[in-house]
Amino acid sequence: MSTSRPQAEGLRQLENERVIVTEWRFAPGAETGWHRHAHDYVVVPLTTGKLKLETPEGERIAELVLGQSYARPLGVEHNVINANDYPLSFVEVEIKPQAQD
């Protein structure tokens, strides 16, 4: 359950028929709020640090390393929280399904 944390800032950089690119900026302790991913996605960390992930299965810590990308499938549900005492940011690239002719 969420407490009164500051909200992470999502800055949409690009959206077209294939991708949605968003830069996420987190102040110390900031959160995204609970959400479910509607697309497969790739995360490109812009800073090294720890994210606390609240999931239906419980909490865990994810280590981000500057420039070391990772991918996740659609349907992931979580609340993402900056677990550092400094700002953290990453770029999220959501991959839309290709239209069938």
Backbone as a printed PyTorch tensor [residue, N CA C, xyz], in Angstrom:
tensor([[[  0.8350,  -1.1760,   0.0000],
         [  0.0000,   0.0000,   0.0000],
         [  0.8840,   1.2450,   0.0000]],

        [[  0.4980,   2.2410,  -0.7570],
         [  1.2930,   3.4460,  -0.9210],
         [  1.1130,   4.3990,   0.2650]],

        [[  2.2080,   5.0540,   0.6210],
         [  2.1420,   6.1140,   1.6220],
         [  2.1120,   7.4370,   0.8690]],

        [[  2.3390,   8.5380,   1.5710],
         [  2.3280,   9.8400,   0.8980],
         [  3.7240,  10.1490,   0.3640]],

        [[  4.0990,   9.4730,  -0.6980],
         [  5.3860,   9.6960,  -1.3590],
         [  5.2140,  10.7100,  -2.4720]],

        [[  6.3130,  11.4030,  -2.8320],
         [  6.2360,  12.2550,  -4.0260],
         [  6.0510,  11.3900,  -5.2670]],

        [[  5.4870,  11.9770,  -6.3070],
         [  5.2570,  11.2500,  -7.5580],
         [  6.4530,  11.3910,  -8.4940]],

        [[  6.8320,  10.2700,  -9.1280],
         [  7.8500,  10.3060, -10.1790],
         [  7.2870,  11.1090, -11.3480]],

        [[  8.1900,  11.7040, -12.1190],
         [  7.7830,  12.5280, -13.2560],
         [  8.0750,  11.7850, -14.5470]],

        [[  7.0300,  11.5180, -15.3270],
         [  7.1770,  10.8640, -16.6270],
         [  7.1230,  11.8920, -17.7340]],

        [[  8.2000,  11.9970, -18.5000],
         [  8.2810,  12.9750, -19.5870],
         [  8.2540,  12.2380, -20.9210]],

        [[  7.1110,  12.2980, -21.6070],
         [  6.9520,  11.6180, -22.8920],
         [  7.8550,  12.2950, -23.9180]],

        [[  8.7640,  11.5270, -24.4960],
         [  9.6880,  12.0640, -25.4920],
         [  9.2160,  11.8050, -26.9140]],

        [[  8.5620,  10.6490, -27.1120],
         [  8.1790,  10.2550, -28.4660],
         [  7.0670,   9.2300, -28.3810]],

        [[  6.1010,   9.3390, -29.2750],
         [  5.1270,   8.2760, -29.4680],
         [  4.7700,   8.2330, -30.9320]],

        [[  4.8350,   7.0180, -31.4840],
         [  4.3950,   6.8070, -32.8560],
         [  3.6940,   5.4590, -32.9290]],

        [[  3.4950,   4.9280, -34.1170],
         [  2.7510,   3.6710, -34.2590],
         [  3.5120,   2.4600, -33.7200]],

        [[  4.8040,   2.5900, -33.4280],
         [  5.6080,   1.4430, -32.9730],
         [  6.0960,   1.5310, -31.5310]],

        [[  6.3720,   2.7520, -31.0210],
         [  6.9720,   2.8730, -29.6860],
         [  6.3990,   4.0470, -28.9070]],

        [[  6.5560,   3.9580, -27.5820],
         [  6.3320,   5.0880, -26.6760],
         [  7.6190,   5.2080, -25.8700]],

        [[  8.2510,   6.3790, -25.9130],
         [  9.5070,   6.6020, -25.1930],
         [  9.2460,   7.6460, -24.1100]],

        [[  9.5080,   7.2570, -22.8620],
         [  9.2610,   8.1310, -21.7200],
         [ 10.5000,   8.1740, -20.8440]],

        [[ 10.9270,   9.3790, -20.4610],
         [ 11.9800,   9.5130, -19.4630],
         [ 11.3080,   9.6330, -18.1050]],

        [[ 11.7210,   8.7670, -17.1790],
         [ 11.1860,   8.7940, -15.8230],
         [ 12.2210,   9.3870, -14.8960]],

        [[ 11.8120,  10.4050, -14.1280],
         [ 12.6770,  11.0660, -13.1480],
         [ 12.0740,  10.8990, -11.7610]],

        [[ 12.9050,  10.4020, -10.8500],
         [ 12.4730,  10.1140,  -9.4900],
         [ 13.2810,  10.9430,  -8.4980]],

        [[ 12.6220,  11.7730,  -7.7180],
         [ 13.2690,  12.3920,  -6.5590],
         [ 13.4930,  11.2870,  -5.5330]],

        [[ 14.3310,  11.5080,  -4.5330],
         [ 14.4940,  10.4830,  -3.4940],
         [ 13.1330,  10.1020,  -2.8960]],

        [[ 12.8440,   8.7980,  -2.8740],
         [ 11.5850,   8.3140,  -2.3120],
         [ 10.3740,   8.4120,  -3.2160]],

        [[ 10.5080,   8.9820,  -4.4190],
         [  9.3550,   9.1560,  -5.3140],
         [  8.9070,   7.8140,  -5.8890]],

        [[  7.6270,   7.7520,  -6.2520],
         [  7.0270,   6.5290,  -6.7790],
         [  6.2290,   6.7930,  -8.0420]],

        [[  6.0140,   5.7180,  -8.8210],
         [  5.1670,   5.8220, -10.0110],
         [  3.7010,   5.6670,  -9.6580]],

        [[  3.4130,   4.9540,  -8.5780],
         [  2.0510,   4.5160,  -8.3040],
         [  1.8420,   3.1700,  -8.9900]],

        [[  0.8750,   2.4040,  -8.4950],
         [  0.6100,   1.0820,  -9.0600],
         [  0.1530,   1.1970, -10.5010]],

        [[  0.7240,   0.3590, -11.3610],
         [  0.3350,   0.3360, -12.7690],
         [  0.6420,  -1.0310, -13.3740]],

        [[ -0.0150,  -1.3220, -14.4930],
         [  0.1980,  -2.5600, -15.2430],
         [  0.6470,  -2.1640, -16.6480]],

        [[  1.7380,  -2.7550, -17.0970],
         [  2.2800,  -2.4320, -18.4170],
         [  1.4420,  -3.0630, -19.5310]],

        [[  1.0040,  -2.2410, -20.4640],
         [  0.1750,  -2.6860, -21.5870],
         [  1.0070,  -3.1440, -22.7780]],

        [[  2.3340,  -2.9580, -22.6950],
         [  3.2280,  -3.3260, -23.8030],
         [  4.4990,  -3.9550, -23.2410]],

        [[  5.1780,  -4.7500, -24.0730],
         [  6.5440,  -5.1330, -23.7480],
         [  7.3360,  -3.8380, -23.6200]],

        [[  8.4080,  -3.8470, -22.7980],
         [  9.1730,  -2.6140, -22.6430],
         [ 10.6340,  -2.8820, -22.3360]],

        [[ 11.4470,  -1.8750, -22.6440],
         [ 12.8760,  -1.8810, -22.3760],
         [ 13.1720,  -0.6710, -21.5020]],

        [[ 14.0050,  -0.8620, -20.4700],
         [ 14.4280,   0.2290, -19.5910],
         [ 15.9090,   0.4740, -19.8000]],

        [[ 16.2650,   1.7400, -20.0030],
         [ 17.6620,   2.1630, -20.1640],
         [ 17.9940,   3.0860, -18.9840]],

        [[ 18.7180,   2.5860, -17.9700],
         [ 19.0350,   3.4180, -16.8110],
         [ 19.9520,   4.5920, -17.1730]],

        [[ 19.6210,   5.7630, -16.6590],
         [ 20.4450,   6.9620, -16.8300],
         [ 21.2800,   7.2350, -15.5920]],

        [[ 20.9800,   6.5070, -14.5020],
         [ 21.7540,   6.5910, -13.2650],
         [ 21.8330,   5.1880, -12.6590]],

        [[ 22.8290,   4.9870, -11.8430],
         [ 22.9780,   3.7400, -11.0980],
         [ 22.2900,   3.9190,  -9.7510]],

        [[ 21.5680,   2.9010,  -9.3130],
         [ 20.9030,   2.9890,  -8.0210],
         [ 19.9290,   1.8500,  -7.8100]],

        [[ 19.1670,   1.9420,  -6.7290],
         [ 18.2200,   0.8920,  -6.3430],
         [ 16.7920,   1.3720,  -6.5120]],

        [[ 15.9780,   0.4880,  -7.0600],
         [ 14.5410,   0.7050,  -7.1140],
         [ 13.8710,  -0.3070,  -6.2010]],

        [[ 12.9430,   0.1620,  -5.3890],
         [ 12.0940,  -0.7370,  -4.6040],
         [ 10.8700,  -1.0210,  -5.4620]],

        [[ 10.5790,  -2.2850,  -5.6730],
         [  9.4270,  -2.6820,  -6.4690],
         [  8.3890,  -3.3170,  -5.5530]],

        [[  7.2270,  -2.7070,  -5.4860],
         [  6.0950,  -3.3060,  -4.7930],
         [  5.3180,  -4.0650,  -5.8590]],

        [[  5.1360,  -5.3700,  -5.6620],
         [  4.4440,  -6.2100,  -6.6350],
         [  3.3610,  -7.0080,  -5.9240]],

        [[  2.4520,  -7.6210,  -6.6810],
         [  1.4500,  -8.4770,  -6.0370],
         [  2.0850,  -9.6310,  -5.2410]],

        [[  3.3010, -10.0180,  -5.6030],
         [  3.9970, -11.1070,  -4.9120],
         [  4.8140, -10.6140,  -3.7230]],

        [[  4.8770,  -9.3120,  -3.4980],
         [  5.6640,  -8.7630,  -2.3980],
         [  6.6570,  -7.7220,  -2.8960]],

        [[  7.5310,  -7.3010,  -2.0060],
         [  8.5120,  -6.2660,  -2.3390],
         [  9.8590,  -6.8850,  -2.6790]],

        [[ 10.5960,  -6.1830,  -3.5620],
         [ 11.9700,  -6.5780,  -3.8530],
         [ 12.7480,  -5.3480,  -4.2910]],

        [[ 14.0600,  -5.4700,  -4.2910],
         [ 14.9420,  -4.3860,  -4.7290],
         [ 15.5380,  -4.7610,  -6.0810]],

        [[ 15.5090,  -3.8210,  -7.0110],
         [ 16.1450,  -3.9930,  -8.3180],
         [ 17.3220,  -3.0370,  -8.3920]],

        [[ 18.4590,  -3.5520,  -8.7990],
         [ 19.6720,  -2.7400,  -8.9600],
         [ 19.7420,  -2.2360, -10.3910]],

        [[ 19.7850,  -0.9270, -10.5690],
         [ 19.9890,  -0.3400, -11.8910],
         [ 21.4470,   0.0640, -12.0310]],

        [[ 21.9900,  -0.1570, -13.2210],
         [ 23.3670,   0.2420, -13.5230],
         [ 23.3250,   1.1070, -14.7730]],

        [[ 23.9170,   2.2790, -14.6860],
         [ 23.9450,   3.2280, -15.7940],
         [ 24.2590,   2.5230, -17.1100]],

        [[ 23.3670,   2.6480, -18.0890],
         [ 23.5840,   2.1210, -19.4230],
         [ 23.3370,   0.6350, -19.6050]],

        [[ 23.0260,  -0.1120, -18.5560],
         [ 22.7580,  -1.5470, -18.6770],
         [ 21.2480,  -1.7810, -18.7720]],

        [[ 20.7820,  -1.9200, -19.9990],
         [ 19.3480,  -2.0430, -20.2750],
         [ 18.8120,  -3.4160, -19.8950]],

        [[ 17.4940,  -3.4640, -19.6890],
         [ 16.8110,  -4.7370, -19.4740],
         [ 15.4160,  -4.6400, -20.0730]],

        [[ 14.8020,  -5.7970, -20.3280],
         [ 13.4770,  -5.8420, -20.9520],
         [ 12.5250,  -6.6380, -20.0760]],

        [[ 11.2400,  -6.2820, -20.1520],
         [ 10.1840,  -6.9860, -19.4340],
         [  8.9750,  -7.1390, -20.3680]],

        [[  8.1580,  -8.1830, -20.1360],
         [  6.9840,  -8.3990, -20.9890],
         [  5.7920,  -7.5670, -20.5430]],

        [[  4.8260,  -7.4370, -21.4300],
         [  3.5850,  -6.7540, -21.0700],
         [  2.9370,  -7.4860, -19.9130]],

        [[  2.1270,  -6.7740, -19.1590],
         [  1.3990,  -7.3650, -18.0450],
         [  2.0630,  -7.1990, -16.6930]],

        [[  3.3320,  -6.7540, -16.6640],
         [  4.0040,  -6.5400, -15.3800],
         [  3.2070,  -5.5020, -14.5930]],

        [[  2.9500,  -5.8140, -13.3140],
         [  2.1910,  -4.9100, -12.4440],
         [  3.0460,  -4.5920, -11.2250]],

        [[  3.2040,  -3.2920, -10.9510],
         [  4.0350,  -2.8980,  -9.8130],
         [  3.9120,  -1.4140,  -9.5140]],

        [[  4.4810,  -1.0400,  -8.3690],
         [  4.7240,   0.3540,  -8.0030],
         [  6.2390,   0.4650,  -7.8850]],

        [[  6.8290,   1.4300,  -8.5790],
         [  8.2870,   1.5960,  -8.6190],
         [  8.6550,   2.7960,  -7.7510]],

        [[  9.6000,   2.5870,  -6.8130],
         [  9.9770,   3.6130,  -5.8390],
         [ 11.4880,   3.7980,  -5.8590]],

        [[ 11.9450,   5.0480,  -5.8680],
         [ 13.3750,   5.3300,  -5.7670],
         [ 13.8090,   5.0420,  -4.3330]],

        [[ 14.6820,   4.0400,  -4.1670],
         [ 15.1330,   3.6360,  -2.8340],
         [ 16.4660,   4.2810,  -2.4600]],

        [[ 16.8380,   5.3550,  -3.1390],
         [ 18.1040,   6.0440,  -2.8900],
         [ 17.8610,   7.3930,  -2.2310]],

        [[ 18.9240,   7.9780,  -1.6890],
         [ 18.8100,   9.3220,  -1.1150],
         [ 19.2680,  10.3740,  -2.1250]],

        [[ 19.2060,  10.0120,  -3.4110],
         [ 19.5460,  10.9210,  -4.5130],
         [ 18.5930,  10.6520,  -5.6830]],

        [[ 18.4720,  11.6020,  -6.6120],
         [ 17.5820,  11.4060,  -7.7580],
         [ 18.0270,  10.2380,  -8.6340]],

        [[ 17.0640,   9.6020,  -9.2780],
         [ 17.3240,   8.4710, -10.1640],
         [ 16.4750,   8.6540, -11.4120]],

        [[ 16.9860,   8.2280, -12.5640],
         [ 16.1980,   8.3580, -13.7910],
         [ 16.5110,   7.2270, -14.7590]],

        [[ 15.5270,   6.9540, -15.6260],
         [ 15.7200,   5.9750, -16.6970],
         [ 14.7920,   6.3260, -17.8490]],

        [[ 15.1180,   5.7780, -19.0220],
         [ 14.2620,   5.9010, -20.1960],
         [ 13.5520,   4.5700, -20.3780]],

        [[ 12.2430,   4.6350, -20.5690],
         [ 11.4280,   3.4480, -20.8140],
         [ 10.9400,   3.4950, -22.2570]],

        [[ 11.1930,   2.4060, -22.9950],
         [ 10.7450,   2.2900, -24.3800],
         [  9.7040,   1.1780, -24.4290]],

        [[  8.4430,   1.5620, -24.6340],
         [  7.3520,   0.5910, -24.7580],
         [  7.1940,   0.2360, -26.2250]],

        [[  7.0690,  -1.0550, -26.4900],
         [  7.0090,  -1.5490, -27.8760],
         [  5.5710,  -1.9670, -28.1850]],

        [[  4.9590,  -1.2300, -29.0870],
         [  3.5770,  -1.5210, -29.4650],
         [  3.5370,  -2.7270, -30.4090]],

        [[  2.4600,  -3.5010, -30.3710],
         [  2.3510,  -4.6310, -31.2970],
         [  2.2980,  -4.1290, -32.7350]],

        [[  2.8970,  -4.9010, -33.6090],
         [  2.8970,  -4.5290, -35.0300],
         [  1.5310,  -4.8060, -35.6240]],

        [[  1.0270,  -3.8520, -36.3980],
         [ -0.2660,  -4.0090, -37.0340],
         [ -0.2080,  -5.1380, -38.0550]],

        [[ -1.2460,  -5.9770, -38.0520],
         [ -1.3310,  -7.0780, -39.0190],
         [ -2.1060,  -6.6030, -40.2410]],

        [[ -1.5620,  -6.8980, -41.4030],
         [ -2.2590,  -6.5210, -42.6570],
         [ -3.3390,  -7.4970, -43.0200]]])
